[in-house]
Amino acid sequence: MQSSEETTTTPAADPAGAYPAPAATADAAHAHDERAPAEAEAKAKRTLAVSDAAVQAIRAQLAKRGTPEGAIRVGIRGGGCSGFSYVIEFDDKAPRSGDLVLEFAEPGEATVRVLCDKKSIIYLGGSVLDWEKTLMYQGFKFKNPQEATRCGCGHSFTVA
């Protein structure tokens, strides 16, 4: 039986510090096809990117927790002030069938895995998971192009 799980290993970050959305590139065979840009855009909407800062923060949190082989699961849940809430939690189990599995490997470092269920990727597709550290706030933040509005707390949103 074949698994519908999708695993993508992502190359090192670009100089700006953001990892590319792994499934967003069209293969060379379709480079001259008129549909290739549209297909690449559709694939980008079914995945998410993770910034270098977020990968480092995830690696540090998993190491601090004592589970460097674990993963971070991202997703959404109904509820919150605006309709949907972002969810980020540790996940020590094997990925579920149909999960998007993003792996970020660096030589000499533990591989970071980010998991997202297939229903959440509908609302998170095209997003960037980032790590932000300011004087007033420290934590993960989604840069979601599908957000129409965000509540004042920044944890819930609506889609267009």
Phi and psi in radians as a Rosetta constraint file:
Dihedral C 1 N 2 CA 2 C 2 CIRCULARHARMONIC -1.663 0.35
Dihedral N 2 CA 2 C 2 N 3 CIRCULARHARMONIC 2.417 0.35
Dihedral C 2 N 3 CA 3 C 3 CIRCULARHARMONIC -1.464 0.35
Dihedral N 3 CA 3 C 3 N 4 CIRCULARHARMONIC 2.542 0.35
Dihedral C 3 N 4 CA 4 C 4 CIRCULARHARMONIC -1.634 0.35
Dihedral N 4 CA 4 C 4 N 5 CIRCULARHARMONIC 0.188 0.35
Dihedral C 4 N 5 CA 5 C 5 CIRCULARHARMONIC -1.197 0.35
Dihedral N 5 CA 5 C 5 N 6 CIRCULARHARMONIC 2.414 0.35
Dihedral C 5 N 6 CA 6 C 6 CIRCULARHARMONIC -1.958 0.35
Dihedral N 6 CA 6 C 6 N 7 CIRCULARHARMONIC 2.111 0.35
Dihedral C 6 N 7 CA 7 C 7 CIRCULARHARMONIC -2.007 0.35
Dihedral N 7 CA 7 C 7 N 8 CIRCULARHARMONIC 2.323 0.35
Dihedral C 7 N 8 CA 8 C 8 CIRCULARHARMONIC -2.323 0.35
Dihedral N 8 CA 8 C 8 N 9 CIRCULARHARMONIC 2.200 0.35
Dihedral C 8 N 9 CA 9 C 9 CIRCULARHARMONIC -1.699 0.35
Dihedral N 9 CA 9 C 9 N 10 CIRCULARHARMONIC 2.267 0.35
Dihedral C 9 N 10 CA 10 C 10 CIRCULARHARMONIC -1.826 0.35
Dihedral N 10 CA 10 C 10 N 11 CIRCULARHARMONIC 2.420 0.35
Dihedral C 10 N 11 CA 11 C 11 CIRCULARHARMONIC -1.226 0.35
Dihedral N 11 CA 11 C 11 N 12 CIRCULARHARMONIC 3.076 0.35
Dihedral C 11 N 12 CA 12 C 12 CIRCULARHARMONIC -1.039 0.35
Dihedral N 12 CA 12 C 12 N 13 CIRCULARHARMONIC 2.778 0.35
Dihedral C 12 N 13 CA 13 C 13 CIRCULARHARMONIC -1.172 0.35
Dihedral N 13 CA 13 C 13 N 14 CIRCULARHARMONIC 2.698 0.35
Dihedral C 13 N 14 CA 14 C 14 CIRCULARHARMONIC -1.333 0.35
Dihedral N 14 CA 14 C 14 N 15 CIRCULARHARMONIC 2.993 0.35
Dihedral C 14 N 15 CA 15 C 15 CIRCULARHARMONIC -1.019 0.35
Dihedral N 15 CA 15 C 15 N 16 CIRCULARHARMONIC -0.430 0.35
Dihedral C 15 N 16 CA 16 C 16 CIRCULARHARMONIC -1.360 0.35
Dihedral N 16 CA 16 C 16 N 17 CIRCULARHARMONIC -0.158 0.35
Dihedral C 16 N 17 CA 17 C 17 CIRCULARHARMONIC 1.643 0.35
Dihedral N 17 CA 17 C 17 N 18 CIRCULARHARMONIC 0.186 0.35
Dihedral C 17 N 18 CA 18 C 18 CIRCULARHARMONIC -1.968 0.35
Dihedral N 18 CA 18 C 18 N 19 CIRCULARHARMONIC 2.327 0.35
Dihedral C 18 N 19 CA 19 C 19 CIRCULARHARMONIC -1.334 0.35
Dihedral N 19 CA 19 C 19 N 20 CIRCULARHARMONIC 2.463 0.35
Dihedral C 19 N 20 CA 20 C 20 CIRCULARHARMONIC -1.241 0.35
Dihedral N 20 CA 20 C 20 N 21 CIRCULARHARMONIC 2.728 0.35
Dihedral C 20 N 21 CA 21 C 21 CIRCULARHARMONIC -1.206 0.35
Dihedral N 21 CA 21 C 21 N 22 CIRCULARHARMONIC 2.003 0.35
Dihedral C 21 N 22 CA 22 C 22 CIRCULARHARMONIC -0.972 0.35
Dihedral N 22 CA 22 C 22 N 23 CIRCULARHARMONIC -0.665 0.35
Dihedral C 22 N 23 CA 23 C 23 CIRCULARHARMONIC -1.588 0.35
Dihedral N 23 CA 23 C 23 N 24 CIRCULARHARMONIC 0.203 0.35
Dihedral C 23 N 24 CA 24 C 24 CIRCULARHARMONIC -1.547 0.35
Dihedral N 24 CA 24 C 24 N 25 CIRCULARHARMONIC -0.037 0.35
Dihedral C 24 N 25 CA 25 C 25 CIRCULARHARMONIC -1.751 0.35
Dihedral N 25 CA 25 C 25 N 26 CIRCULARHARMONIC 2.442 0.35
Dihedral C 25 N 26 CA 26 C 26 CIRCULARHARMONIC -1.487 0.35
Dihedral N 26 CA 26 C 26 N 27 CIRCULARHARMONIC 2.558 0.35
Dihedral C 26 N 27 CA 27 C 27 CIRCULARHARMONIC -1.349 0.35
Dihedral N 27 CA 27 C 27 N 28 CIRCULARHARMONIC 2.848 0.35
Dihedral C 27 N 28 CA 28 C 28 CIRCULARHARMONIC -1.110 0.35
Dihedral N 28 CA 28 C 28 N 29 CIRCULARHARMONIC -0.524 0.35
Dihedral C 28 N 29 CA 29 C 29 CIRCULARHARMONIC -1.123 0.35
Dihedral N 29 CA 29 C 29 N 30 CIRCULARHARMONIC -0.475 0.35
Dihedral C 29 N 30 CA 30 C 30 CIRCULARHARMONIC -1.819 0.35
Dihedral N 30 CA 30 C 30 N 31 CIRCULARHARMONIC 0.191 0.35
Dihedral C 30 N 31 CA 31 C 31 CIRCULARHARMONIC -1.102 0.35
Dihedral N 31 CA 31 C 31 N 32 CIRCULARHARMONIC -0.529 0.35
Dihedral C 31 N 32 CA 32 C 32 CIRCULARHARMONIC -1.673 0.35
Dihedral N 32 CA 32 C 32 N 33 CIRCULARHARMONIC -0.034 0.35
Dihedral C 32 N 33 CA 33 C 33 CIRCULARHARMONIC -1.358 0.35
Dihedral N 33 CA 33 C 33 N 34 CIRCULARHARMONIC 2.391 0.35
Dihedral C 33 N 34 CA 34 C 34 CIRCULARHARMONIC -1.102 0.35
Dihedral N 34 CA 34 C 34 N 35 CIRCULARHARMONIC -0.472 0.35
Dihedral C 34 N 35 CA 35 C 35 CIRCULARHARMONIC -1.382 0.35
Dihedral N 35 CA 35 C 35 N 36 CIRCULARHARMONIC -0.250 0.35
Dihedral C 35 N 36 CA 36 C 36 CIRCULARHARMONIC -0.959 0.35
Dihedral N 36 CA 36 C 36 N 37 CIRCULARHARMONIC -0.825 0.35
Dihedral C 36 N 37 CA 37 C 37 CIRCULARHARMONIC -1.089 0.35
Dihedral N 37 CA 37 C 37 N 38 CIRCULARHARMONIC -0.681 0.35
Dihedral C 37 N 38 CA 38 C 38 CIRCULARHARMONIC -1.165 0.35
Dihedral N 38 CA 38 C 38 N 39 CIRCULARHARMONIC -0.719 0.35
Dihedral C 38 N 39 CA 39 C 39 CIRCULARHARMONIC -1.148 0.35
Dihedral N 39 CA 39 C 39 N 40 CIRCULARHARMONIC -0.689 0.35
Dihedral C 39 N 40 CA 40 C 40 CIRCULARHARMONIC -1.106 0.35
Dihedral N 40 CA 40 C 40 N 41 CIRCULARHARMONIC -0.710 0.35
Dihedral C 40 N 41 CA 41 C 41 CIRCULARHARMONIC -1.137 0.35
Dihedral N 41 CA 41 C 41 N 42 CIRCULARHARMONIC -0.724 0.35
Dihedral C 41 N 42 CA 42 C 42 CIRCULARHARMONIC -1.108 0.35
Dihedral N 42 CA 42 C 42 N 43 CIRCULARHARMONIC -0.721 0.35
Dihedral C 42 N 43 CA 43 C 43 CIRCULARHARMONIC -1.123 0.35
Dihedral N 43 CA 43 C 43 N 44 CIRCULARHARMONIC -0.685 0.35
Dihedral C 43 N 44 CA 44 C 44 CIRCULARHARMONIC -1.083 0.35
Dihedral N 44 CA 44 C 44 N 45 CIRCULARHARMONIC -0.577 0.35
Dihedral C 44 N 45 CA 45 C 45 CIRCULARHARMONIC -1.305 0.35
Dihedral N 45 CA 45 C 45 N 46 CIRCULARHARMONIC -0.216 0.35
Dihedral C 45 N 46 CA 46 C 46 CIRCULARHARMONIC -1.775 0.35
Dihedral N 46 CA 46 C 46 N 47 CIRCULARHARMONIC 0.221 0.35
Dihedral C 46 N 47 CA 47 C 47 CIRCULARHARMONIC -2.480 0.35
Dihedral N 47 CA 47 C 47 N 48 CIRCULARHARMONIC 3.138 0.35
Dihedral C 47 N 48 CA 48 C 48 CIRCULARHARMONIC -2.465 0.35
Dihedral N 48 CA 48 C 48 N 49 CIRCULARHARMONIC 2.757 0.35
Dihedral C 48 N 49 CA 49 C 49 CIRCULARHARMONIC -1.780 0.35
Dihedral N 49 CA 49 C 49 N 50 CIRCULARHARMONIC 2.724 0.35
Dihedral C 49 N 50 CA 50 C 50 CIRCULARHARMONIC -2.276 0.35
Dihedral N 50 CA 50 C 50 N 51 CIRCULARHARMONIC 2.187 0.35
Dihedral C 50 N 51 CA 51 C 51 CIRCULARHARMONIC -1.224 0.35
Dihedral N 51 CA 51 C 51 N 52 CIRCULARHARMONIC 2.775 0.35
Dihedral C 51 N 52 CA 52 C 52 CIRCULARHARMONIC -1.022 0.35
Dihedral N 52 CA 52 C 52 N 53 CIRCULARHARMONIC -0.714 0.35
Dihedral C 52 N 53 CA 53 C 53 CIRCULARHARMONIC -1.085 0.35
Dihedral N 53 CA 53 C 53 N 54 CIRCULARHARMONIC -0.682 0.35
Dihedral C 53 N 54 CA 54 C 54 CIRCULARHARMONIC -1.185 0.35
Dihedral N 54 CA 54 C 54 N 55 CIRCULARHARMONIC -0.720 0.35
Dihedral C 54 N 55 CA 55 C 55 CIRCULARHARMONIC -1.069 0.35
Dihedral N 55 CA 55 C 55 N 56 CIRCULARHARMONIC -0.773 0.35
Dihedral C 55 N 56 CA 56 C 56 CIRCULARHARMONIC -1.127 0.35
Dihedral N 56 CA 56 C 56 N 57 CIRCULARHARMONIC -0.683 0.35
Dihedral C 56 N 57 CA 57 C 57 CIRCULARHARMONIC -1.165 0.35
Dihedral N 57 CA 57 C 57 N 58 CIRCULARHARMONIC -0.725 0.35
Dihedral C 57 N 58 CA 58 C 58 CIRCULARHARMONIC -1.088 0.35
Dihedral N 58 CA 58 C 58 N 59 CIRCULARHARMONIC -0.813 0.35
Dihedral C 58 N 59 CA 59 C 59 CIRCULARHARMONIC -1.022 0.35
Dihedral N 59 CA 59 C 59 N 60 CIRCULARHARMONIC -0.776 0.35
Dihedral C 59 N 60 CA 60 C 60 CIRCULARHARMONIC -1.127 0.35
Dihedral N 60 CA 60 C 60 N 61 CIRCULARHARMONIC -0.744 0.35
Dihedral C 60 N 61 CA 61 C 61 CIRCULARHARMONIC -1.153 0.35
Dihedral N 61 CA 61 C 61 N 62 CIRCULARHARMONIC -0.716 0.35
Dihedral C 61 N 62 CA 62 C 62 CIRCULARHARMONIC -1.158 0.35
Dihedral N 62 CA 62 C 62 N 63 CIRCULARHARMONIC -0.690 0.35
Dihedral C 62 N 63 CA 63 C 63 CIRCULARHARMONIC -1.152 0.35
Dihedral N 63 CA 63 C 63 N 64 CIRCULARHARMONIC -0.756 0.35
Dihedral C 63 N 64 CA 64 C 64 CIRCULARHARMONIC -1.076 0.35
Dihedral N 64 CA 64 C 64 N 65 CIRCULARHARMONIC -0.631 0.35
Dihedral C 64 N 65 CA 65 C 65 CIRCULARHARMONIC -1.334 0.35
Dihedral N 65 CA 65 C 65 N 66 CIRCULARHARMONIC -0.288 0.35
Dihedral C 65 N 66 CA 66 C 66 CIRCULARHARMONIC 1.486 0.35
Dihedral N 66 CA 66 C 66 N 67 CIRCULARHARMONIC 0.329 0.35
Dihedral C 66 N 67 CA 67 C 67 CIRCULARHARMONIC -2.291 0.35
Dihedral N 67 CA 67 C 67 N 68 CIRCULARHARMONIC 1.117 0.35
Dihedral C 67 N 68 CA 68 C 68 CIRCULARHARMONIC -1.113 0.35
Dihedral N 68 CA 68 C 68 N 69 CIRCULARHARMONIC -0.323 0.35
Dihedral C 68 N 69 CA 69 C 69 CIRCULARHARMONIC -1.526 0.35
Dihedral N 69 CA 69 C 69 N 70 CIRCULARHARMONIC -0.058 0.35
Dihedral C 69 N 70 CA 70 C 70 CIRCULARHARMONIC -1.272 0.35
Dihedral N 70 CA 70 C 70 N 71 CIRCULARHARMONIC -2.970 0.35
Dihedral C 70 N 71 CA 71 C 71 CIRCULARHARMONIC -2.510 0.35
Dihedral N 71 CA 71 C 71 N 72 CIRCULARHARMONIC 2.951 0.35
Dihedral C 71 N 72 CA 72 C 72 CIRCULARHARMONIC -1.924 0.35
Dihedral N 72 CA 72 C 72 N 73 CIRCULARHARMONIC 2.282 0.35
Dihedral C 72 N 73 CA 73 C 73 CIRCULARHARMONIC -1.825 0.35
Dihedral N 73 CA 73 C 73 N 74 CIRCULARHARMONIC 2.221 0.35
Dihedral C 73 N 74 CA 74 C 74 CIRCULARHARMONIC -1.980 0.35
Dihedral N 74 CA 74 C 74 N 75 CIRCULARHARMONIC 2.642 0.35
Dihedral C 74 N 75 CA 75 C 75 CIRCULARHARMONIC -3.122 0.35
Dihedral N 75 CA 75 C 75 N 76 CIRCULARHARMONIC -2.930 0.35
Dihedral C 75 N 76 CA 76 C 76 CIRCULARHARMONIC -2.297 0.35
Dihedral N 76 CA 76 C 76 N 77 CIRCULARHARMONIC 2.741 0.35
Dihedral C 76 N 77 CA 77 C 77 CIRCULARHARMONIC -2.363 0.35
Dihedral N 77 CA 77 C 77 N 78 CIRCULARHARMONIC 2.618 0.35
Dihedral C 77 N 78 CA 78 C 78 CIRCULARHARMONIC -1.203 0.35
Dihedral N 78 CA 78 C 78 N 79 CIRCULARHARMONIC 2.513 0.35
Dihedral C 78 N 79 CA 79 C 79 CIRCULARHARMONIC 2.174 0.35
Dihedral N 79 CA 79 C 79 N 80 CIRCULARHARMONIC -2.974 0.35
Dihedral C 79 N 80 CA 80 C 80 CIRCULARHARMONIC 1.517 0.35
Dihedral N 80 CA 80 C 80 N 81 CIRCULARHARMONIC 3.141 0.35
Dihedral C 80 N 81 CA 81 C 81 CIRCULARHARMONIC -1.112 0.35
Dihedral N 81 CA 81 C 81 N 82 CIRCULARHARMONIC -0.601 0.35
Dihedral C 81 N 82 CA 82 C 82 CIRCULARHARMONIC -1.947 0.35
Dihedral N 82 CA 82 C 82 N 83 CIRCULARHARMONIC -0.060 0.35
Dihedral C 82 N 83 CA 83 C 83 CIRCULARHARMONIC 2.215 0.35
Dihedral N 83 CA 83 C 83 N 84 CIRCULARHARMONIC -0.795 0.35
Dihedral C 83 N 84 CA 84 C 84 CIRCULARHARMONIC -2.220 0.35
Dihedral N 84 CA 84 C 84 N 85 CIRCULARHARMONIC 2.578 0.35
Dihedral C 84 N 85 CA 85 C 85 CIRCULARHARMONIC -2.141 0.35
Dihedral N 85 CA 85 C 85 N 86 CIRCULARHARMONIC 2.471 0.35
Dihedral C 85 N 86 CA 86 C 86 CIRCULARHARMONIC -1.317 0.35
Dihedral N 86 CA 86 C 86 N 87 CIRCULARHARMONIC 2.530 0.35
Dihedral C 86 N 87 CA 87 C 87 CIRCULARHARMONIC -2.232 0.35
Dihedral N 87 CA 87 C 87 N 88 CIRCULARHARMONIC 2.265 0.35
Dihedral C 87 N 88 CA 88 C 88 CIRCULARHARMONIC -2.360 0.35
Dihedral N 88 CA 88 C 88 N 89 CIRCULARHARMONIC 2.096 0.35
Dihedral C 88 N 89 CA 89 C 89 CIRCULARHARMONIC -2.562 0.35
Dihedral N 89 CA 89 C 89 N 90 CIRCULARHARMONIC 2.773 0.35
Dihedral C 89 N 90 CA 90 C 90 CIRCULARHARMONIC -1.254 0.35
Dihedral N 90 CA 90 C 90 N 91 CIRCULARHARMONIC 2.570 0.35
Dihedral C 90 N 91 CA 91 C 91 CIRCULARHARMONIC -2.463 0.35
Dihedral N 91 CA 91 C 91 N 92 CIRCULARHARMONIC 1.979 0.35
Dihedral C 91 N 92 CA 92 C 92 CIRCULARHARMONIC -1.727 0.35
Dihedral N 92 CA 92 C 92 N 93 CIRCULARHARMONIC -0.023 0.35
Dihedral C 92 N 93 CA 93 C 93 CIRCULARHARMONIC -1.590 0.35
Dihedral N 93 CA 93 C 93 N 94 CIRCULARHARMONIC 2.950 0.35
Dihedral C 93 N 94 CA 94 C 94 CIRCULARHARMONIC -1.157 0.35
Dihedral N 94 CA 94 C 94 N 95 CIRCULARHARMONIC 2.623 0.35
Dihedral C 94 N 95 CA 95 C 95 CIRCULARHARMONIC -1.002 0.35
Dihedral N 95 CA 95 C 95 N 96 CIRCULARHARMONIC 2.585 0.35
Dihedral C 95 N 96 CA 96 C 96 CIRCULARHARMONIC -1.377 0.35
Dihedral N 96 CA 96 C 96 N 97 CIRCULARHARMONIC 2.772 0.35
Dihedral C 96 N 97 CA 97 C 97 CIRCULARHARMONIC -1.067 0.35
Dihedral N 97 CA 97 C 97 N 98 CIRCULARHARMONIC 2.272 0.35
Dihedral C 97 N 98 CA 98 C 98 CIRCULARHARMONIC 1.569 0.35
Dihedral N 98 CA 98 C 98 N 99 CIRCULARHARMONIC -0.103 0.35
Dihedral C 98 N 99 CA 99 C 99 CIRCULARHARMONIC -1.165 0.35
Dihedral N 99 CA 99 C 99 N 100 CIRCULARHARMONIC 2.534 0.35
Dihedral C 99 N 100 CA 100 C 100 CIRCULARHARMONIC -1.450 0.35
Dihedral N 100 CA 100 C 100 N 101 CIRCULARHARMONIC 2.183 0.35
Dihedral C 100 N 101 CA 101 C 101 CIRCULARHARMONIC -2.073 0.35
Dihedral N 101 CA 101 C 101 N 102 CIRCULARHARMONIC 2.022 0.35
Dihedral C 101 N 102 CA 102 C 102 CIRCULARHARMONIC -1.869 0.35
Dihedral N 102 CA 102 C 102 N 103 CIRCULARHARMONIC 2.263 0.35
Dihedral C 102 N 103 CA 103 C 103 CIRCULARHARMONIC -2.075 0.35
Dihedral N 103 CA 103 C 103 N 104 CIRCULARHARMONIC 2.343 0.35
Dihedral C 103 N 104 CA 104 C 104 CIRCULARHARMONIC -2.128 0.35
Dihedral N 104 CA 104 C 104 N 105 CIRCULARHARMONIC 1.881 0.35
Dihedral C 104 N 105 CA 105 C 105 CIRCULARHARMONIC -1.898 0.35
Dihedral N 105 CA 105 C 105 N 106 CIRCULARHARMONIC 2.425 0.35
Dihedral C 105 N 106 CA 106 C 106 CIRCULARHARMONIC -2.357 0.35
Dihedral N 106 CA 106 C 106 N 107 CIRCULARHARMONIC 2.446 0.35
Dihedral C 106 N 107 CA 107 C 107 CIRCULARHARMONIC -0.998 0.35
Dihedral N 107 CA 107 C 107 N 108 CIRCULARHARMONIC 2.302 0.35
Dihedral C 107 N 108 CA 108 C 108 CIRCULARHARMONIC 1.383 0.35
Dihedral N 108 CA 108 C 108 N 109 CIRCULARHARMONIC 0.030 0.35
Dihedral C 108 N 109 CA 109 C 109 CIRCULARHARMONIC -2.124 0.35
Dihedral N 109 CA 109 C 109 N 110 CIRCULARHARMONIC 2.740 0.35
Dihedral C 109 N 110 CA 110 C 110 CIRCULARHARMONIC -1.180 0.35
Dihedral N 110 CA 110 C 110 N 111 CIRCULARHARMONIC 2.474 0.35
Dihedral C 110 N 111 CA 111 C 111 CIRCULARHARMONIC -1.252 0.35
Dihedral N 111 CA 111 C 111 N 112 CIRCULARHARMONIC 2.311 0.35
Dihedral C 111 N 112 CA 112 C 112 CIRCULARHARMONIC -1.694 0.35
Dihedral N 112 CA 112 C 112 N 113 CIRCULARHARMONIC 2.280 0.35
Dihedral C 112 N 113 CA 113 C 113 CIRCULARHARMONIC -2.019 0.35
Dihedral N 113 CA 113 C 113 N 114 CIRCULARHARMONIC 2.360 0.35
Dihedral C 113 N 114 CA 114 C 114 CIRCULARHARMONIC -2.087 0.35
Dihedral N 114 CA 114 C 114 N 115 CIRCULARHARMONIC 2.197 0.35
Dihedral C 114 N 115 CA 115 C 115 CIRCULARHARMONIC -1.953 0.35
Dihedral N 115 CA 115 C 115 N 116 CIRCULARHARMONIC 2.518 0.35
Dihedral C 115 N 116 CA 116 C 116 CIRCULARHARMONIC -2.531 0.35
Dihedral N 116 CA 116 C 116 N 117 CIRCULARHARMONIC 2.287 0.35
Dihedral C 116 N 117 CA 117 C 117 CIRCULARHARMONIC -1.300 0.35
Dihedral N 117 CA 117 C 117 N 118 CIRCULARHARMONIC 2.784 0.35
Dihedral C 117 N 118 CA 118 C 118 CIRCULARHARMONIC -1.189 0.35
Dihedral N 118 CA 118 C 118 N 119 CIRCULARHARMONIC -0.438 0.35
Dihedral C 118 N 119 CA 119 C 119 CIRCULARHARMONIC -1.334 0.35
Dihedral N 119 CA 119 C 119 N 120 CIRCULARHARMONIC -0.671 0.35
Dihedral C 119 N 120 CA 120 C 120 CIRCULARHARMONIC -1.202 0.35
Dihedral N 120 CA 120 C 120 N 121 CIRCULARHARMONIC -0.570 0.35
Dihedral C 120 N 121 CA 121 C 121 CIRCULARHARMONIC -1.137 0.35
Dihedral N 121 CA 121 C 121 N 122 CIRCULARHARMONIC -0.373 0.35
Dihedral C 121 N 122 CA 122 C 122 CIRCULARHARMONIC -1.035 0.35
Dihedral N 122 CA 122 C 122 N 123 CIRCULARHARMONIC -0.682 0.35
Dihedral C 122 N 123 CA 123 C 123 CIRCULARHARMONIC -1.665 0.35
Dihedral N 123 CA 123 C 123 N 124 CIRCULARHARMONIC -0.335 0.35
Dihedral C 123 N 124 CA 124 C 124 CIRCULARHARMONIC -1.782 0.35
Dihedral N 124 CA 124 C 124 N 125 CIRCULARHARMONIC -0.132 0.35
Dihedral C 124 N 125 CA 125 C 125 CIRCULARHARMONIC -0.979 0.35
Dihedral N 125 CA 125 C 125 N 126 CIRCULARHARMONIC 2.302 0.35
Dihedral C 125 N 126 CA 126 C 126 CIRCULARHARMONIC 1.507 0.35
Dihedral N 126 CA 126 C 126 N 127 CIRCULARHARMONIC -0.040 0.35
Dihedral C 126 N 127 CA 127 C 127 CIRCULARHARMONIC -1.421 0.35
Dihedral N 127 CA 127 C 127 N 128 CIRCULARHARMONIC 2.871 0.35
Dihedral C 127 N 128 CA 128 C 128 CIRCULARHARMONIC -2.123 0.35
Dihedral N 128 CA 128 C 128 N 129 CIRCULARHARMONIC 2.205 0.35
Dihedral C 128 N 129 CA 129 C 129 CIRCULARHARMONIC -1.567 0.35
Dihedral N 129 CA 129 C 129 N 130 CIRCULARHARMONIC 2.133 0.35
Dihedral C 129 N 130 CA 130 C 130 CIRCULARHARMONIC -2.179 0.35
Dihedral N 130 CA 130 C 130 N 131 CIRCULARHARMONIC 2.833 0.35
Dihedral C 130 N 131 CA 131 C 131 CIRCULARHARMONIC -1.988 0.35
Dihedral N 131 CA 131 C 131 N 132 CIRCULARHARMONIC 2.197 0.35
Dihedral C 131 N 132 CA 132 C 132 CIRCULARHARMONIC -2.091 0.35
Dihedral N 132 CA 132 C 132 N 133 CIRCULARHARMONIC 2.361 0.35
Dihedral C 132 N 133 CA 133 C 133 CIRCULARHARMONIC -2.365 0.35
Dihedral N 133 CA 133 C 133 N 134 CIRCULARHARMONIC 1.954 0.35
Dihedral C 133 N 134 CA 134 C 134 CIRCULARHARMONIC -2.231 0.35
Dihedral N 134 CA 134 C 134 N 135 CIRCULARHARMONIC -3.099 0.35
Dihedral C 134 N 135 CA 135 C 135 CIRCULARHARMONIC -1.143 0.35
Dihedral N 135 CA 135 C 135 N 136 CIRCULARHARMONIC -0.543 0.35
Dihedral C 135 N 136 CA 136 C 136 CIRCULARHARMONIC -1.769 0.35
Dihedral N 136 CA 136 C 136 N 137 CIRCULARHARMONIC -0.267 0.35
Dihedral C 136 N 137 CA 137 C 137 CIRCULARHARMONIC -2.599 0.35
Dihedral N 137 CA 137 C 137 N 138 CIRCULARHARMONIC 2.491 0.35
Dihedral C 137 N 138 CA 138 C 138 CIRCULARHARMONIC -2.479 0.35
Dihedral N 138 CA 138 C 138 N 139 CIRCULARHARMONIC 2.137 0.35
Dihedral C 138 N 139 CA 139 C 139 CIRCULARHARMONIC 2.851 0.35
Dihedral N 139 CA 139 C 139 N 140 CIRCULARHARMONIC -3.109 0.35
Dihedral C 139 N 140 CA 140 C 140 CIRCULARHARMONIC -1.359 0.35
Dihedral N 140 CA 140 C 140 N 141 CIRCULARHARMONIC 2.593 0.35
Dihedral C 140 N 141 CA 141 C 141 CIRCULARHARMONIC -2.521 0.35
Dihedral N 141 CA 141 C 141 N 142 CIRCULARHARMONIC 2.336 0.35
Dihedral C 141 N 142 CA 142 C 142 CIRCULARHARMONIC -1.591 0.35
Dihedral N 142 CA 142 C 142 N 143 CIRCULARHARMONIC 2.337 0.35
Dihedral C 142 N 143 CA 143 C 143 CIRCULARHARMONIC -1.855 0.35
Dihedral N 143 CA 143 C 143 N 144 CIRCULARHARMONIC 1.661 0.35
Dihedral C 143 N 144 CA 144 C 144 CIRCULARHARMONIC -1.908 0.35
Dihedral N 144 CA 144 C 144 N 145 CIRCULARHARMONIC 1.974 0.35
Dihedral C 144 N 145 CA 145 C 145 CIRCULARHARMONIC -1.195 0.35
Dihedral N 145 CA 145 C 145 N 146 CIRCULARHARMONIC -0.234 0.35
Dihedral C 145 N 146 CA 146 C 146 CIRCULARHARMONIC -1.537 0.35
Dihedral N 146 CA 146 C 146 N 147 CIRCULARHARMONIC -0.116 0.35
Dihedral C 146 N 147 CA 147 C 147 CIRCULARHARMONIC -1.176 0.35
Dihedral N 147 CA 147 C 147 N 148 CIRCULARHARMONIC 2.261 0.35
Dihedral C 147 N 148 CA 148 C 148 CIRCULARHARMONIC -1.634 0.35
Dihedral N 148 CA 148 C 148 N 149 CIRCULARHARMONIC -0.786 0.35
Dihedral C 148 N 149 CA 149 C 149 CIRCULARHARMONIC -2.499 0.35
Dihedral N 149 CA 149 C 149 N 150 CIRCULARHARMONIC 2.746 0.35
Dihedral C 149 N 150 CA 150 C 150 CIRCULARHARMONIC -2.314 0.35
Dihedral N 150 CA 150 C 150 N 151 CIRCULARHARMONIC 2.442 0.35
Dihedral C 150 N 151 CA 151 C 151 CIRCULARHARMONIC -1.292 0.35
Dihedral N 151 CA 151 C 151 N 152 CIRCULARHARMONIC 2.973 0.35
Dihedral C 151 N 152 CA 152 C 152 CIRCULARHARMONIC -1.051 0.35
Dihedral N 152 CA 152 C 152 N 153 CIRCULARHARMONIC -0.558 0.35
Dihedral C 152 N 153 CA 153 C 153 CIRCULARHARMONIC -1.318 0.35
Dihedral N 153 CA 153 C 153 N 154 CIRCULARHARMONIC -0.326 0.35
Dihedral C 153 N 154 CA 154 C 154 CIRCULARHARMONIC 1.418 0.35
Dihedral N 154 CA 154 C 154 N 155 CIRCULARHARMONIC 0.078 0.35
Dihedral C 154 N 155 CA 155 C 155 CIRCULARHARMONIC -1.818 0.35
Dihedral N 155 CA 155 C 155 N 156 CIRCULARHARMONIC -0.199 0.35
Dihedral C 155 N 156 CA 156 C 156 CIRCULARHARMONIC -2.262 0.35
Dihedral N 156 CA 156 C 156 N 157 CIRCULARHARMONIC 2.758 0.35
Dihedral C 156 N 157 CA 157 C 157 CIRCULARHARMONIC -2.709 0.35
Dihedral N 157 CA 157 C 157 N 158 CIRCULARHARMONIC 2.942 0.35
Dihedral C 157 N 158 CA 158 C 158 CIRCULARHARMONIC -2.127 0.35
Dihedral N 158 CA 158 C 158 N 159 CIRCULARHARMONIC 2.773 0.35
Dihedral C 158 N 159 CA 159 C 159 CIRCULARHARMONIC -1.932 0.35
Dihedral N 159 CA 159 C 159 N 160 CIRCULARHARMONIC 2.717 0.35
